[in-house]
Amino acid sequence: MRKALITCLALAAALVVAATASGRTDATKAAGAIPGCSPASLNLLAEGTLTIGTDNPAFPPWWGGTPKKPWQVSDPASGKGYESAVAYQIAKRLGLAKGDVKWVAVPFNNSFKPGKKPFDFYMAQVSYKPERAKNVTFSTAYYYVDQAVVGIKGTPIASVRSLAGLRKYKLGAQIGTTSYEYIVKTIKPTRQPSVFDSNADAVAALKNKQIDGLVVDYPSTGYITGVQVPTSKVVGRLRQAGAGREYFGLIFSRGNVLVKCVDKALTAMKADGTLARLERIWLAQSGGAPVLK
């Protein structure tokens, strides 16, 4: 009996040491999990690890921090920037620690193509569209978005105050985005719009005056006008076409049941004000750009 007691005490001591070294035990790790969504029950690519995909470069204000290879501009693992902050809040509510999150670089357009995915979910300002949802599963909204047009200060487009006024200009956007869709379906310019493989290429085209105006999501305009192209300005915000509001959702492999737990986390974050707080921290806009009608 005494020998058994000594063995049990030794085992308990070993567990305490292990917990201290790692910073948590499995029980502690799961303590913050949503009921029915403990780490052990999640449908993850790798047990105990949440693999998140995003585009590279990762731009502010969605991402922040000093980049480490292979990342450019920002570091998704920093916890800085709206999307990074949201991702780690989701992980926390699923009972996972920051060290349990792994980031992988995946091109934007590959995220919603059919087929097996190298991530548990993907976030890179991907708007929900019914045609995309045929290939992948979307989460509930984590951000509702407006589009905007950016032009170079002092050029004719900078003085435009209506949608009709944009039609004669050379506009551009990243391929496969709702920004490009807004150009062709709502603005309907008289000149063929330019499409670019990445938003970085589109921004470079604006800087080099290969296009008159760049259409992007409104929160991204702050980094473009403040850092990437300081000679540019927000010409105006663009009202959404159609009845439904455009929103960003997380992307999962088609039918992945993990989305149910992530949706519960996002719903809780909306209810307790977490998403609104993170928006105020990371997506606050300086000044109000006019709405082009």
Order of alpha helices (4+ residues) and beta strands (2+ residues): alpha-alpha-beta-alpha-beta-alpha-beta-beta-beta-alpha-beta-alpha-beta-alpha-beta-beta-beta-alpha-alpha-beta
